[in-house]
Amino acid sequence: MMHPAIERTMMTGYPYPEPAVFDRCANDKCKEEIHYKDEFVEHAGHPYCCKECLVEQMLEEGNASLVVAGE
């Protein structure tokens, strides 16, 4: 009898069940998968895998500005 992880790897190429995908990051440059039970950032109903992706997207869309203090 073969170990279940070995058998699954031989059948699917992956030793454990792959986590179910909930959505993808809304940042156009990222699109990383967000799995069920993952923590993510949501803004205006769109999921972002991290704060950096949200800020990057907001800067790109012109919804936020990067400024230098004192200038």
ZADRENSE-266301 format. One line per field, with one value per residue: residue number from 1; residue in one letter; x, y, z of N, C-alpha, C in turn. Coordinates in Angstrom, 3 decimals, always signed. Each point is the difference from the previous one (the first is absolute). Example, Ala and Ser with C-alpha at 12.3 -4.5 7.8 and 13.67 -1.06 7.14 Angstrom:
// ZADRENSE-266301
num [1_2]
residuo [a_s]
n_xx [+13.190_-0.350]
n_yy [-5.690_+1.050]
n_zz [+7.800_-0.720]
ca_xx [-0.890_+0.820]
ca_yy [+1.190_+1.190]
ca_zz [+0.000_+0.060]
c_xx [+0.900_-0.770]
c_yy [+1.200_+1.090]
c_zz [+0.000_+0.730]
END
This chain:
// ZADRENSE-266301
num [1_2_3_4_5_6_7_8_9_10_11_12_13_14_15_16_17_18_19_20_21_22_23_24_25_26_27_28_29_30_31_32_33_34_35_36_37_38_39_40_41_42_43_44_45_46_47_48_49_50_51_52_53_54_55_56_57_58_59_60_61_62_63_64_65_66_67_68_69_70_71]
residuo [m_m_h_p_a_i_e_r_t_m_m_t_g_y_p_y_p_e_p_a_v_f_d_r_c_a_n_d_k_c_k_e_e_i_h_y_k_d_e_f_v_e_h_a_g_h_p_y_c_c_k_e_c_l_v_e_q_m_l_e_e_g_n_a_s_l_v_v_a_g_e]
n_xx [+0.845_-0.376_+0.924_-1.067_+1.010_+0.624_-1.072_-0.324_+1.295_-0.065_-1.158_+0.358_+1.149_-0.932_+0.839_-0.517_-1.235_-0.122_+0.399_-1.255_-0.053_+0.102_+1.134_+0.217_+1.246_-0.640_+1.234_-0.070_+1.002_-0.873_-1.299_+0.647_+0.002_-1.246_+0.459_-0.965_-0.390_+0.393_+0.909_-0.881_+0.339_-1.088_-0.166_-1.094_-0.033_+1.258_+0.407_+0.874_+1.020_+0.359_+0.404_+1.171_-0.702_-0.705_+1.066_+0.679_-1.112_-0.135_+1.302_-0.080_-1.101_+0.901_-0.346_+1.312_+0.707_+1.175_+0.168_+0.816_+0.131_-0.607_-0.475]
n_yy [-1.180_+0.957_+0.848_+0.520_+0.622_-1.173_-0.662_+0.983_-0.021_-1.301_+0.185_+0.927_-0.505_-0.125_+0.027_+1.191_-0.053_+0.526_+1.122_+0.132_+0.446_+1.067_+0.624_+1.024_+0.399_+1.101_-0.036_+0.837_+0.409_-0.314_+0.070_+0.124_-1.318_+0.182_-0.789_-0.905_+0.775_+0.541_+0.738_+0.960_+0.986_+0.636_+0.503_+0.671_-1.050_+0.467_-1.259_+0.277_-0.683_+1.298_+0.713_-0.549_-1.080_+0.208_+0.342_-0.997_-0.715_+0.492_-0.144_-1.186_-0.187_+0.581_-1.049_+0.026_+0.807_-0.148_+0.524_+1.044_-0.248_+1.173_-0.715]
n_zz [+0.000_-0.818_+0.473_+0.641_+0.634_+0.015_+0.348_+0.846_+0.366_-0.016_+0.612_+0.897_+0.450_+0.937_+1.063_+0.070_+0.462_-1.209_+0.614_+0.362_-1.237_+0.788_-0.354_-0.778_+0.260_+0.366_+0.529_-1.034_+0.776_+0.938_+0.201_+1.175_+0.103_+0.382_+0.966_+0.116_+0.977_-1.183_+0.571_-0.319_-0.819_+0.425_-1.210_+0.275_+0.820_-0.099_-0.187_+0.950_-0.514_-0.133_+1.039_-0.297_-0.307_+1.103_+0.721_-0.532_+0.144_+1.227_+0.136_-0.567_+0.722_+0.775_+0.748_-0.124_+0.784_-0.565_+1.212_-0.086_+1.286_+0.090_-0.989]
ca_xx [-0.845_+0.782_-0.354_-0.967_+0.632_+0.732_-1.006_-0.577_+1.032_+0.080_-1.222_-0.282_+1.219_+0.023_-0.146_-1.136_-1.050_+0.304_-0.984_-0.991_+0.218_-1.128_+0.016_+1.348_+0.310_-0.547_+1.085_+0.214_+1.350_+0.223_-0.936_+0.303_-1.179_-0.396_-0.673_-0.909_+0.633_+1.115_-0.285_+0.255_-0.504_-1.097_-0.294_-1.074_-0.493_+1.030_+0.995_+1.428_+0.710_+0.741_-0.142_+0.854_-0.708_-1.063_+0.603_+0.528_-1.133_-0.570_+0.931_-0.084_-1.290_-0.119_-0.838_+0.903_+1.191_+1.205_+0.534_+1.150_-0.304_+0.761_+0.154]
ca_yy [+1.180_+1.216_+1.137_+0.848_+1.177_-0.464_-0.349_+1.254_+0.648_-0.724_+0.248_+1.422_+0.802_+0.807_-0.976_+0.284_+0.698_+1.409_+0.861_+0.549_+1.410_+0.879_+1.079_+0.444_+1.376_+0.942_+0.791_-0.461_-0.536_-1.119_-1.098_-1.167_-0.708_+0.132_-1.252_+0.037_+0.137_+0.942_+1.383_+0.907_+1.365_+0.265_+1.423_+0.222_-1.288_-0.726_-0.608_+0.196_-0.987_+0.686_+1.464_+0.581_-0.084_+0.999_+1.330_+0.085_+0.169_+1.327_+0.970_-0.132_+0.513_+1.411_+0.144_+0.371_+0.660_-0.153_+1.355_+0.158_+1.008_+1.246_+0.467]
ca_zz [+0.000_-0.174_+0.851_-0.716_-0.601_-1.186_-0.998_-0.485_-0.803_-1.277_-0.767_-0.249_-0.016_+1.214_+1.081_+0.881_-0.746_-0.209_+0.629_-0.926_-0.320_+0.300_-0.995_-0.361_+0.361_-0.978_-0.582_-1.372_-0.164_+0.911_-0.284_+0.833_+0.497_+1.402_+0.338_+1.140_+1.309_-0.073_+0.386_-1.115_+0.143_-0.918_-0.194_-0.975_-0.454_-0.740_+0.883_-0.256_+0.809_+1.058_+0.016_-1.027_-1.275_+0.028_-0.144_-1.364_-0.914_+0.232_-0.585_-1.457_-0.458_+0.353_+1.196_+1.087_-0.514_+0.782_+0.185_+0.856_+1.015_-0.077_-1.393]
c_xx [+0.887_-0.494_-0.933_+0.627_+0.766_-0.986_-0.619_+0.991_+0.103_-1.210_-0.144_+1.249_+0.147_-0.279_-1.200_-1.072_+0.353_-1.076_-0.938_+0.229_-1.293_-0.135_+1.447_+0.163_-0.476_+1.067_+0.333_+1.370_+0.238_-0.831_+0.304_-1.297_-0.212_-0.834_-0.958_+0.825_+1.276_-0.467_+0.328_-0.620_-1.120_-0.244_-1.019_-0.476_+0.998_+1.036_+1.429_+0.752_+0.777_-0.202_+0.798_-0.690_-1.119_+0.572_+0.528_-1.119_-0.611_+0.895_-0.105_-1.288_-0.180_-0.897_+0.817_+1.235_+1.174_+0.624_+1.215_-0.294_+0.895_+0.189_-1.329]
c_yy [+1.238_+1.102_+0.925_+1.221_-0.386_-0.329_+1.259_+0.733_-0.658_+0.301_+1.457_+0.858_+0.858_-0.921_+0.210_+0.700_+1.483_+0.847_+0.601_+1.492_+0.772_+1.060_+0.280_+1.454_+0.926_+0.900_-0.592_-0.642_-1.262_-1.229_-1.279_-0.629_+0.291_-1.237_+0.210_-0.048_+0.840_+1.367_+0.883_+1.357_+0.189_+1.501_+0.122_-1.314_-0.829_-0.562_+0.285_-0.928_+0.640_+1.511_+0.646_-0.016_+1.036_+1.391_+0.183_+0.254_+1.385_+1.092_-0.019_+0.615_+1.480_+0.256_+0.355_+0.633_-0.264_+1.385_-0.036_+1.145_+1.230_+0.514_+0.354]
c_zz [+0.000_+0.947_-0.791_-0.683_-1.265_-1.118_-0.618_-0.907_-1.370_-0.884_-0.415_-0.132_+1.245_+1.182_+0.927_-0.813_-0.130_+0.669_-1.050_-0.185_+0.259_-1.084_-0.376_+0.393_-1.121_-0.611_-1.366_-0.213_+0.828_-0.376_+0.785_+0.495_+1.479_+0.304_+1.167_+1.279_-0.041_+0.495_-1.195_+0.291_-1.018_-0.071_-1.116_-0.619_-0.783_+0.963_-0.458_+0.940_+1.145_-0.104_-1.118_-1.370_-0.077_-0.237_-1.422_-1.009_+0.151_-0.590_-1.526_-0.546_+0.306_+1.197_+1.226_-0.643_+0.947_+0.082_+0.905_+0.961_-0.183_-1.417_-0.605]
END
